[in-house]
Amino acid sequence: MLIGLYARSALAAAAFDGARLVATRGVEGLDAMEAARPEAEGRVRQLLGTAGLQATFDWSGTDPAFVVLRVSIPAPSIGWPGFHHTPGRLDRTVRVRVEALR
């Protein structure tokens, strides 16, 4: 149970970091935000370690005011041979306000 809680917390923190990276580029315009996505995905993968290699990203909720990032990774599993149960995937969605100059 603790491994699952840690994985969920790490996933949420990494997703927020990636979304924040893109949102801070909002000052430069939408094209800059779009260009920052691969960098953000790389950062999230780095933060998640080996689980990040299988991460999937969905930016579809992003608009000029908010960056919305959904990240999904395989859920960690431990168990004895023959009793192994794969719990599926962990999924976190974060929403970050786009930075704007005032």
C-alpha positions in Angstrom: 0.0 0.0 0.0 2.8 2.4 0.8 4.5 1.8 -2.5 1.2 2.8 -4.3 0.8 5.9 -2.2 4.4 6.9 -2.9 3.9 6.3 -6.7 0.7 8.4 -6.7 2.5 11.2 -4.9 5.5 11.1 -7.2 3.3 11.0 -10.3 1.3 14.0 -9.1 4.4 16.0 -8.3 6.1 15.1 -11.6 2.9 16.0 -13.6 2.6 19.3 -11.8 6.3 20.1 -12.6 5.8 19.4 -16.3 2.6 21.4 -16.5 4.2 24.3 -14.7 7.2 24.3 -17.1 4.8 24.7 -20.0 2.6 27.3 -18.2 5.6 29.6 -17.5 6.2 29.8 -21.3 2.7 31.3 -21.7 4.3 34.8 -21.4 6.0 34.1 -24.8 2.7 33.0 -26.4 0.9 29.8 -27.4 3.6 28.7 -29.9 6.2 28.8 -27.0 3.9 26.7 -24.9 3.5 24.1 -27.6 7.2 24.0 -28.2 7.8 23.4 -24.4 5.8 20.2 -24.3 8.5 17.8 -25.4 10.9 19.4 -22.8 8.2 19.0 -20.2 7.5 15.4 -21.1 11.2 14.7 -20.9 11.4 16.3 -17.4 8.4 14.2 -16.2 10.0 11.0 -17.5 13.2 11.9 -15.8 11.4 12.5 -12.5 9.5 9.2 -12.7 12.6 7.1 -13.4 12.0 3.8 -15.0 8.2 4.2 -14.8 8.6 7.3 -16.9 9.7 5.2 -19.9 6.1 3.9 -20.2 4.4 7.2 -19.4 1.7 8.6 -21.6 0.8 12.3 -21.9 -2.4 14.0 -22.8 -2.4 17.8 -23.2 -5.9 18.0 -24.7 -7.5 20.2 -22.0 -4.9 23.0 -22.5 -6.2 26.4 -23.5 -4.7 29.9 -23.5 -5.5 30.4 -19.8 -4.7 26.9 -18.3 -2.3 24.1 -19.0 -4.0 20.7 -18.4 -1.7 17.6 -18.3 -2.8 14.1 -17.8 0.0 11.6 -17.1 -0.5 7.8 -16.9 2.1 5.2 -15.9 1.9 1.5 -15.0 1.1 1.0 -11.4 3.9 -0.5 -9.3 3.4 -4.1 -8.3 5.1 -6.4 -6.0 4.4 -10.0 -5.2 5.5 -13.5 -5.1 5.8 -15.6 -8.2 2.4 -17.1 -9.0 0.6 -14.5 -6.8 1.5 -11.5 -9.0 -1.4 -9.1 -9.6 -1.1 -6.1 -11.9 -3.2 -3.3 -10.6 -3.4 -1.4 -13.9 -2.3 2.1 -14.4 -1.9 5.2 -12.2 -3.4 8.4 -13.7 -3.1 12.0 -12.6 -4.4 15.2 -14.1 -3.1 18.6 -13.1 -4.3 22.1 -14.1 -1.9 25.1 -13.9 -2.8 28.7 -14.7 -0.7 30.1 -17.6 1.7 32.9 -16.5 0.9 36.3 -17.8 2.6 39.7 -17.6 0.7 42.5 -15.9 
